[in-house]
């Protein structure tokens, strides 16, 4: 059998294949609540055969949203709509996961197709927060409030509380968003963290925010369920966060009970040429480096389009899971079509309602 379609057991959860849906912001929530859009968006990818479906960046507080239309888990009111979606995902063979996030100094912006610029408070925006009082730049022009220790602790506990709600909502894996210049990444990267206290300066200090958050979430997230962290594994800037830093942090994350590191890149600075700044980068070597260097499961993401490319990533041991985003938007049945291309029996990939007629 193709390696791409071999099951992967993580703790007590088994992915039916190594294909995952990467978290993709839909900017379609109402006061943080999921809608029918999310049922169709996520449910169709389960029917299409993905082994893992990671729901979009889901904010742990109202102020942590990228836009006013982001998903949330800061309230018990968010749980019930998600339960229905996750039950559907599980019924059709996929594992539902959620990415817990805080946008930090990039928060309070318009939706991308409405310009993406940070909104003035009179327009529905708010004052963002970050490690220091320096704006991200470009369309994210607002000066964030530098967080004091009480505010750091408050946000860390918001991650913990959101994880408790995620469990109640039926998610079987939780991921902390530590990439793309959002709050956790902004503490990690020396490009954005200019603090002089115990949360800035040295590698040990800059990783403190993440490790303390992980510790709190791990304490409430069941040991039997997988726990992941997404990293920007490189800032693509000599003065920034490096793949060597990511390997060192991933070793520490593994010691804290993290099972998988999801390896993206870029986003720390509006001035650096990054994967999120219009320059295409090959992120697959980052996932391979973290996997080998930290002896931890890794997920590769970014520019994975071709079925044989995905198979090679898994077969060559470059990553344990491939995550697809835009290609899954183009083709929700990408796993099914990959099975056909790789001569895998499709009855084990999609439900009978699909496979009987087109398999």
N, C-alpha and C positions, 0 to 999 in steps of 0.2 A: 504493500500500500504506500501511496505517497506520504511522505513525512508530514506534509501540511495537514493531513487528515487523521493523523494519529491523535488519540485522546491525550490530554494533559491533566494529571491529578495534582492539585495544589491544596494541601490540607485535606479537608473532607469534601472538597468540591472537584468535580471532574468536568473539564471542557471537552465537548465532543470532537473538537478539532482545534487547530492552532490559529484560527482566524478570528480576529476581534474587530468590533466597531469602535473606532476611536471616539472619545467624547467630542461632540460638535455642538457648539452653542446654537440654539434655534431662535433665541430672542422672541419667544412666543408664549411665555408664562404670564399669568395675571397675578400680581402681588406674590410672585414666587410659586404659584400653584400650576401644576401640570394641567394640560388641556387635551382635547381629543387629538390635536396635532401631534402631541408626544406619543400617544397610543399608536397612531398610524406610523409615525417616523420610526420609533423603536420596534414596534411589533412587526413591521414589514421586514426588518432586518433579521428578526428571529425566524420568521417564516422562510426567509431567503437562505438560512443555513449557517449563520455565524455562530461560533462557539461561545463567544463572549461579547456582551453588549454593554459598553460603558456609557451611562447617561452623561449628558453635558455637564460642564462646570456648574456646580450647584452651590449657591452661596450659603455660607454659614451665618450670615447676618445681612440685614437689608443694605447696610452701608458697604458690604463686600461685593455687591453686584457690579458687573461690568456696565450693564445698562439697567434701566428700570424694568426691563422685560425679561430678566434672567430668572432661571429656576432657583428655588430656595429650599432649604431644610432648617430654617431658623425657628419654625413654628410647628406645633403639632397639627395645625390645620393643613400642612402640606402632605401629611402622611397618606391619607385615604386615597387621593387620586393616584399616587404612585403605587399603592398596593395592587390596584387593578391592572396597571401596566405590567408590573413585575410578575404577577400571576400569569398573565398571557405569555410573557417572554419565556417563563419556565415551562409552561404547558407545551410549547413548541420547541423545547430542547436546548435553549440557550441559557447562559448564566447571566443574570442581571447584576450590573455593578454601577457604582456612582462615583463621580469625581467631586470631592468636597473642596471648595475653593473660596478664596477671598481675593478680590481684584487689587487691593492695596491702592497705590497711587494712580492706577489706571481706571479707577471706579467712576461711575456716574456719567457715562458717555451715551451718546445717541447710538442707535443700531447702525451697523456698518453700512447698510444700504441707504441710511439717512445721513451719512457723512462721517460717523464714527468719532466726532469731536466731543470732548467733555462738555456737558451741559452746564450752563450757569444755574445757580440755585433757583432763580426765578423761572427757569425752564424745566424744572423737575430734577435737577442735579443736586449734588451735595459736596461737602468738603471731604476729599479723600484722605487717607492716612498712609503712612509709610515709615520706613526706618529713619529717614531724615526728611527735612523740609525742602526737598528738591523735586521739581516737577519732572515727569518722564520726558516731556518735550513733544514737539510737533503738535498733533491734534489733542494730545493729553497735556494741556497747558497749565492746569491748576496746580498750585503749590500745595502739597499734602501737609497735614499736621504730623510732625514727628511724634511717634508714639512714645509715651512714657511706660514705665514698667507695669503699672496697673492696666493700661490699655493692651499691652502685650498679653498679659495673663487673661484678660477678658476675651480676646480673640482666640487664644489657645483653648479656652474652655468652650467657646462657641464651636470649634471643630469637634471637640469631644461630644457635646450635646447633639450636634448634627449626626454624628456617627450612631448615637443611640437611636435617633429617629430613623436613620437609614436601615438599621436592623429591623425596626418595627414595620417599615415599609416593604420589607421582603427582599432587600438587596443581599446578595451572597458574596460580594466583594466590595471593599471600599478602597478608594484611591485618594491620597492627598495631592492636590495640585501644587507642585513646587517648581513650575516652569513659566516661561513666556513673560517674565517681568512682573508677574503678579506678586502678591504680598510675600509669600514664602520664598520665592526666588529672589525678590528684592533684598531680603535679609542675607541670602547666600552670596550674592554677587558683590564683589568690591566695586563694581561700576555704579551701584546704587546704594550700597550700605557704607555710609561715612560716619557711623556712630563711633563714639570713643568710650562707651561703657562696656558691660559684659556681653552685649549683643552685637558688637562691632569690632573691627580690627583684624584679629587673628582668625584663622580657619576655625579654630575651636569656638570662638565667640560668634562668628557669623553663622555657624551651623546650629547654634544653641536653640534658636527659635524653632527650627524644624524638628530637632531631636526631642525637645520638650513637648511639642505638639504630638509627635508620633507616640511618645510615651503615654500621654493622656488618652489618645484614641485607642491605643493597644489595650489599655486597661479596661475599656468598655466593649471593645469589639471581640467577639468570641474567638478563642484560639483555633477553633475548628474551621474558621472561614478565612479566606485569603485577604491579605492586606498589601496594598501597593502604594508606591509613591511615583509621581511623574516628576522628572527632572529635566531642565534644560541642561543637557549633559555637557554642553559647551556654549560659551557666549560668543565664540568666534572672534575673540578680541584678546590680544596678548595681556591686557591689563585686567581681564575679567575672569570669570569662573571657567575652569578648564576640565577636560575629560579626566585628568589625573585627580582633580578635586572631586569629581563625581564618583570615581572609583573609591576614593578614601571615604567619602560620605556613605556610599552604598554598603561598605563594610560595616560601618556603624549602624546603619539602618537595619541591616540583617541581624545584628546583635540585639536590636530593639524589637525584633519580631516582624520586620517587613519581609514579605515573601517574593515580591516582584518589583523591579524598577523599570518604569516606562520611560524610554529614552527619547526625548525630543531635543530641541536646541533653540537658542536665540531668545530675543525679546527683552533683554535686560536694559538696553539703551536705544534711544531713537537715533543715536549717532553712529552706532556700529552696524556694519554690513552683516546682517544675520539672515537666517532662514525665514524669519518673519518680516524681513525688511526688503524683500524683493529679490534677493539673491538665493538661488536654489542651492542647497547643500545636501550632500549625501550623509544622512544620519545613521545609516545601517552600521558603519564601523563603530559608532558611539555605543550602540547596543551591544555589539560584540565585545568591545573593550570593557564595559561595565560587567557583562556576564562573566568574562574570563578573569578580570582583575579582582572582582569582589566575590566570585563564586556564588552568584545569586541569579535567580531567574530574571530574564530581561524581555521587554517587548520592544520591537522595532516599529517606528512610525515615520511616515514622510515619503511621499513619492512612490509608494508601493502600488503598482497598477497591474503589472503582468502576472499571470498565474504561475508561470515558470520561475519568474523572479522571486515570488513569495515562497515557492517550494525550495528554491536554492537557499534562501535565508535560513529556513528551518533545517534543511538537510545538512547544511554546512556548519550548523551550530553557531550561527551568527546571532540568533535570538531564539527564544522559546515560543513567542507569539508574534504574529504580525498584526498590526493595527492599521485599518484603512479608514479614511475619512471621506474626502471628496469622491473617491472612486465608488464608495458605498452609496453616496447620494446619486451618482450617475446610474448605478446598477445595484439595487438592493439584493439581487440574486447573484451577486458576484461569487459567493461560496459555491453555489450550485453550478455556475458556469465553470468555476475552477475545477470542480470534481469531474465534470465532463471532459475538460481539457487534459486532466491528469489520469483519466481512465479509472476513476473511483466510482463505485456503485452509488448512484444518487439517492436510492431509497433510504440511506442512512444520513442524508444531508438535509433533505427538505421533507415536509409532511406529505402524506398521500394525496391530499387535495391538489398538490402541485405536481409531485413526482410521477403519479400514475399517468398523467396526461402528457407530460413533456419530457419525462426521463428516458 
